[in-house]
Amino acid sequence: MANTNLKEAKAAKNDEFYTQFHDIEIEMNAYLEYDPDVFRGKTVLLPCDDPEWSNFTRYFAAKFDELGLKKLISTSYAPDSKKYKTPYQPSLFEQEAPQFDPSKAQVKGKIFILERDKSGDGRINIDDLEWKYMDGDGDFRSKEVTELRNEADFIITNPPFSLFREFLAWIMEAGKKFAVIGNMNAITYKEVFPLIKDNKVWLGATNFNVGMYFFVPKGFVYKDSYKFIREMDGKAVNRVPGVCWYSNIEHGRRHEPLALMSMADNLRFSKHKELKGKTAYDRYDNYDAIEVPFTDAIPSDYDGVMGVPISFLDKYCPEQFEILGMCENEDLYTMKTRVYTTYECKTAYLKKFGKVGTYDLNASGVIIRCRY
């Protein structure tokens, strides 16, 4: 039981990642470059937020007039409902408000709304935010927040990574436009990949190969292997590699075709030693496809099926490529040409590791090495 609690506490702390302003601005700018009026006259909901200091709230509040927003809604999760507990002290902003209620401060979520020039200075910005306690704790799955979802045109946030599947399903259920941050491994989730395949969800404009720095809580425990910056502007940060935006908002980068070499030129000039000098690309034994281990090694003159890394989706142009499916156990896309027997799996394990065991050959594509 103690180990279980420790793992849950660690997972909860790893959900406490806070997005930097410039990362939000870079991504939103890509949508605005494609369509300057994308947010005009629209209502934006920022759930999973902490409106008092969230950079999502700060960005959209600062840009309210410029974007032509109709309404901004931002909601927070009650401190006592969070799995990762930290000492909570209401901010002066909350305590000095006439609606402050100590009995609600830790158990109720808060909702911030921006839609009018409350201060009378002729513009709408963060000084015009109005807030109140919610009836519940602010969980996005609650009826209260779901009704806000239904009202909104856009949902933009950094949801807890551990709830990504559920959060995305919650958005798709309502058919809303969205931009949310998640781990690139979510691409392979069986709840997510079909949406990407069917062009209902795609990756955002920010290249996920660069990684992103997030603000983290005090006391955050870094991995022993962590070698990056730990502080920015006096705040603790953690660099998360392979993190990306998932969206269904159009941006120009997803329509930029990849510049590619022919198959012959790849085999002759590729910078990758896995390809350069070979006579042919490797093939799969259980799929009728060639193995392309690097996105920049996709041959321009090959019209057959190719197995590519998930990082390819960061460069995917729907006008240039068609996504057929994904290698996985259940063969959801009926593309397998062979299913291995238990005997074959055991034999493969013995051959690879020199001991008795079972190699799950049916879990993914099995490569046949070409002859040089």
CORRA-V808952 format. One record per residue. N is the residue number from 1. RES is the residue in three letters. PHI is phi in whole degrees, -180 to 180 (NA if undefined). D_CENTER is the distance of its C-alpha to the mean C-alpha in Angstrom with 1 decimal. Layout:
N:RES:PHI:D_CENTER / N:RES:PHI:D_CENTER
This chain:
1:MET:NA:31.3 / 2:ALA:-64:30.9 / 3:ASN:-64:28.5 / 4:THR:-63:26.4 / 5:ASN:-63:26.3 / 6:LEU:-65:25.5 / 7:LYS:-64:22.4 / 8:GLU:-65:21.3 / 9:ALA:-66:21.9 / 10:LYS:-65:20.0 / 11:ALA:-64:16.9 / 12:ALA:-65:17.4 / 13:LYS:-64:17.8 / 14:ASN:-72:14.6 / 15:ASP:-88:12.8 / 16:GLU:-90:14.7 / 17:PHE:-113:12.5 / 18:TYR:-117:13.4 / 19:THR:-76:12.1 / 20:GLN:-83:14.9 / 21:PHE:-57:16.6 / 22:HIS:-68:16.8 / 23:ASP:-69:13.0 / 24:ILE:-67:12.8 / 25:GLU:-63:16.1 / 26:ILE:-61:15.2 / 27:GLU:-69:12.4 / 28:MET:-65:14.6 / 29:ASN:-62:17.6 / 30:ALA:-65:16.3 / 31:TYR:-70:16.3 / 32:LEU:-71:19.7 / 33:GLU:-66:21.1 / 34:TYR:-75:20.6 / 35:ASP:-147:22.0 / 36:PRO:-58:23.6 / 37:ASP:-104:24.2 / 38:VAL:-57:20.8 / 39:PHE:-101:20.8 / 40:ARG:-66:24.6 / 41:GLY:73:26.2 / 42:LYS:-109:22.9 / 43:THR:-104:21.8 / 44:VAL:-110:18.4 / 45:LEU:-108:17.2 / 46:LEU:-116:15.3 / 47:PRO:-83:15.0 / 48:CYS:55:14.0 / 49:ASP:-120:15.7 / 50:ASP:-127:18.9 / 51:PRO:-57:20.7 / 52:GLU:-68:23.5 / 53:TRP:-142:21.6 / 54:SER:-56:17.9 / 55:ASN:-73:17.0 / 56:PHE:-65:15.3 / 57:THR:-64:18.7 / 58:ARG:-61:20.6 / 59:TYR:-63:19.0 / 60:PHE:-71:19.7 / 61:ALA:-70:23.0 / 62:ALA:-67:24.1 / 63:LYS:-101:23.3 / 64:PHE:-51:24.6 / 65:ASP:-69:27.8 / 66:GLU:-62:26.5 / 67:LEU:-80:23.7 / 68:GLY:74:26.3 / 69:LEU:-65:24.4 / 70:LYS:-86:26.3 / 71:LYS:-160:24.7 / 72:LEU:-120:22.0 / 73:ILE:-122:21.2 / 74:SER:-132:19.5 / 75:THR:-126:19.7 / 76:SER:-121:19.7 / 77:TYR:-100:20.0 / 78:ALA:-59:23.5 / 79:PRO:-54:24.1 / 80:ASP:-71:26.1 / 81:SER:-90:23.4 / 82:LYS:-73:20.9 / 83:LYS:-70:21.0 / 84:TYR:-92:21.1 / 85:LYS:-89:24.3 / 86:THR:-130:25.4 / 87:PRO:-57:28.6 / 88:TYR:-109:28.3 / 89:GLN:-132:30.5 / 90:PRO:-54:30.3 / 91:SER:-71:30.0 / 92:LEU:-62:33.1 / 93:PHE:-56:31.3 / 94:GLU:-76:31.1 / 95:GLN:-66:34.5 / 96:GLU:-86:36.4 / 97:ALA:-78:35.2 / 98:PRO:-62:38.0 / 99:GLN:-89:35.7 / 100:PHE:-59:34.8 / 101:ASP:-139:35.5 / 102:PRO:-56:35.4 / 103:SER:-74:35.4 / 104:LYS:-107:32.1 / 105:ALA:-55:30.3 / 106:GLN:-101:28.7 / 107:VAL:-112:28.5 / 108:LYS:-115:27.3 / 109:GLY:-74:24.1 / 110:LYS:-125:24.7 / 111:ILE:-121:24.1 / 112:PHE:-113:24.5 / 113:ILE:-127:25.6 / 114:LEU:-128:26.3 / 115:GLU:-154:28.4 / 116:ARG:-149:31.8 / 117:ASP:-83:33.8 / 118:LYS:-71:35.0 / 119:SER:-80:36.5 / 120:GLY:79:38.6 / 121:ASP:-91:37.8 / 122:GLY:87:36.9 / 123:ARG:-145:33.2 / 124:ILE:-110:30.2 / 125:ASN:-150:28.0 / 126:ILE:-62:26.8 / 127:ASP:-70:30.4 / 128:ASP:-100:30.6 / 129:LEU:-63:27.9 / 130:GLU:-118:29.5 / 131:TRP:-137:28.4 / 132:LYS:-156:29.6 / 133:TYR:-75:28.9 / 134:MET:-84:27.3 / 135:ASP:-71:29.2 / 136:GLY:-115:26.7 / 137:ASP:-90:24.3 / 138:GLY:90:21.4 / 139:ASP:-60:19.3 / 140:PHE:-62:17.0 / 141:ARG:-82:18.7 / 142:SER:-71:22.1 / 143:LYS:-61:24.4 / 144:GLU:-63:24.5 / 145:VAL:-76:20.9 / 146:THR:-62:20.6 / 147:GLU:-67:23.6 / 148:LEU:-67:21.8 / 149:ARG:-57:18.9 / 150:ASN:-65:21.7 / 151:GLU:-77:23.2 / 152:ALA:-78:20.2 / 153:ASP:-97:19.4 / 154:PHE:-128:15.9 / 155:ILE:-124:13.3 / 156:ILE:-136:11.3 / 157:THR:-174:9.9 / 158:ASN:-117:7.9 / 159:PRO:-74:8.6 / 160:PRO:-57:10.0 / 161:PHE:-58:8.1 / 162:SER:-69:11.3 / 163:LEU:-112:11.2 / 164:PHE:-60:7.9 / 165:ARG:-56:10.2 / 166:GLU:-67:12.7 / 167:PHE:-67:10.9 / 168:LEU:-64:9.6 / 169:ALA:-62:13.2 / 170:TRP:-63:14.7 / 171:ILE:-70:13.4 / 172:MET:-65:14.5 / 173:GLU:-58:17.7 / 174:ALA:-96:18.7 / 175:GLY:66:17.8 / 176:LYS:-94:16.2 / 177:LYS:-74:14.6 / 178:PHE:-157:11.2 / 179:ALA:-148:8.5 / 180:VAL:-135:5.7 / 181:ILE:-96:3.5 / 182:GLY:-156:2.1 / 183:ASN:-73:4.9 / 184:MET:-62:6.2 / 185:ASN:-65:8.7 / 186:ALA:-63:7.1 / 187:ILE:-54:8.5 / 188:THR:-84:11.8 / 189:TYR:-63:11.8 / 190:LYS:-68:14.8 / 191:GLU:-84:13.4 / 192:VAL:-106:10.5 / 193:PHE:-57:12.4 / 194:PRO:-58:15.3 / 195:LEU:-68:13.5 / 196:ILE:-69:12.4 / 197:LYS:-58:16.0 / 198:ASP:-87:17.6 / 199:ASN:62:15.9 / 200:LYS:-97:14.6 / 201:VAL:-139:10.9 / 202:TRP:-144:10.1 / 203:LEU:-81:8.0 / 204:GLY:-72:8.7 / 205:ALA:-81:11.7 / 206:THR:-74:10.8 / 207:ASN:-66:11.7 / 208:PHE:-79:9.5 / 209:ASN:-72:12.9 / 210:VAL:-86:13.9 / 211:GLY:73:11.6 / 212:MET:-137:11.3 / 213:TYR:-95:13.9 / 214:PHE:-119:13.4 / 215:PHE:-71:16.5 / 216:VAL:-129:17.4 / 217:PRO:-66:20.3 / 218:LYS:-60:23.8 / 219:GLY:85:24.7 / 220:PHE:-59:21.3 / 221:VAL:-97:22.3 / 222:TYR:-82:21.2 / 223:LYS:-68:21.5 / 224:ASP:-60:24.8 / 225:SER:-85:23.2 / 226:TYR:-68:21.3 / 227:LYS:-128:23.0 / 228:PHE:-109:21.1 / 229:ILE:-60:21.8 / 230:ARG:-112:22.1 / 231:GLU:-149:23.1 / 232:MET:-138:22.6 / 233:ASP:53:24.9 / 234:GLY:78:26.3 / 235:LYS:-117:23.1 / 236:ALA:-70:21.5 / 237:VAL:-132:18.3 / 238:ASN:-136:16.3 / 239:ARG:-85:14.6 / 240:VAL:-112:11.5 / 241:PRO:-77:11.6 / 242:GLY:64:9.2 / 243:VAL:-108:6.1 / 244:CYS:-151:4.6 / 245:TRP:-92:4.5 / 246:TYR:-111:4.9 / 247:SER:-156:8.5 / 248:ASN:-131:12.1 / 249:ILE:-97:13.8 / 250:GLU:-67:15.9 / 251:HIS:-147:16.1 / 252:GLY:-69:18.6 / 253:ARG:-64:16.9 / 254:ARG:-73:15.9 / 255:HIS:-108:19.6 / 256:GLU:-90:21.0 / 257:PRO:-67:22.7 / 258:LEU:-76:22.6 / 259:ALA:-83:26.0 / 260:LEU:-129:27.2 / 261:MET:-96:30.4 / 262:SER:-70:32.6 / 263:MET:-62:32.7 / 264:ALA:-62:36.0 / 265:ASP:-70:34.8 / 266:ASN:-62:31.7 / 267:LEU:-67:34.1 / 268:ARG:-93:36.4 / 269:PHE:-117:34.4 / 270:SER:-53:30.9 / 271:LYS:-77:29.8 / 272:HIS:-93:28.5 / 273:LYS:-64:31.3 / 274:GLU:-67:29.9 / 275:LEU:-117:31.0 / 276:LYS:-58:33.7 / 277:GLY:92:37.1 / 278:LYS:-80:36.3 / 279:THR:-91:38.2 / 280:ALA:-163:35.4 / 281:TYR:-76:31.7 / 282:ASP:-64:31.2 / 283:ARG:-122:31.0 / 284:TYR:-94:29.7 / 285:ASP:-84:32.3 / 286:ASN:-118:30.5 / 287:TYR:-141:28.9 / 288:ASP:-85:30.7 / 289:ALA:-157:28.5 / 290:ILE:-96:28.5 / 291:GLU:-93:26.2 / 292:VAL:-117:24.4 / 293:PRO:-74:22.9 / 294:PHE:-136:21.6 / 295:THR:-60:20.1 / 296:ASP:-77:23.0 / 297:ALA:-104:25.5 / 298:ILE:-65:25.0 / 299:PRO:-77:28.6 / 300:SER:-71:29.3 / 301:ASP:-109:32.3 / 302:TYR:-109:31.0 / 303:ASP:-102:30.5 / 304:GLY:-85:29.9 / 305:VAL:-81:26.9 / 306:MET:-128:24.8 / 307:GLY:-94:22.5 / 308:VAL:-123:19.8 / 309:PRO:-70:17.1 / 310:ILE:-65:13.4 / 311:SER:-65:13.2 / 312:PHE:-57:15.3 / 313:LEU:-64:12.6 / 314:ASP:-71:11.9 / 315:LYS:-115:15.6 / 316:TYR:-64:16.0 / 317:CYS:-117:18.6 / 318:PRO:-63:19.5 / 319:GLU:-79:23.0 / 320:GLN:-106:23.5 / 321:PHE:-131:22.0 / 322:GLU:-120:21.8 / 323:ILE:-90:19.4 / 324:LEU:-99:21.7 / 325:GLY:169:19.9 / 326:MET:-145:18.7 / 327:CYS:-75:20.9 / 328:GLU:-161:20.8 / 329:ASN:-56:23.5 / 330:GLU:-81:24.0 / 331:ASP:52:24.5 / 332:LEU:-62:22.8 / 333:TYR:-106:23.4 / 334:THR:45:27.1 / 335:MET:-111:27.0 / 336:LYS:-69:28.6 / 337:THR:-106:32.1 / 338:ARG:-159:33.1 / 339:VAL:-119:32.5 / 340:TYR:-83:33.9 / 341:THR:-81:36.5 / 342:THR:-60:36.5 / 343:TYR:-61:39.3 / 344:GLU:-65:37.3 / 345:CYS:-67:34.4 / 346:LYS:-69:36.9 / 347:THR:-64:38.7 / 348:ALA:-64:35.6 / 349:TYR:-66:34.7 / 350:LEU:-62:38.3 / 351:LYS:-67:38.3 / 352:LYS:-80:35.1 / 353:PHE:-111:35.7 / 354:GLY:72:39.5 / 355:LYS:-150:39.4 / 356:VAL:-74:39.1 / 357:GLY:175:35.8 / 358:THR:-127:33.5 / 359:TYR:-98:31.0 / 360:ASP:-77:28.6 / 361:LEU:-65:29.1 / 362:ASN:-84:27.7 / 363:ALA:-76:24.2 / 364:SER:-162:23.3 / 365:GLY:-74:25.1 / 366:VAL:-109:28.3 / 367:ILE:-86:29.4 / 368:ILE:-100:33.0 / 369:ARG:-70:33.9 / 370:CYS:-76:36.0 / 371:ARG:-90:39.4 / 372:TYR:-80:40.0
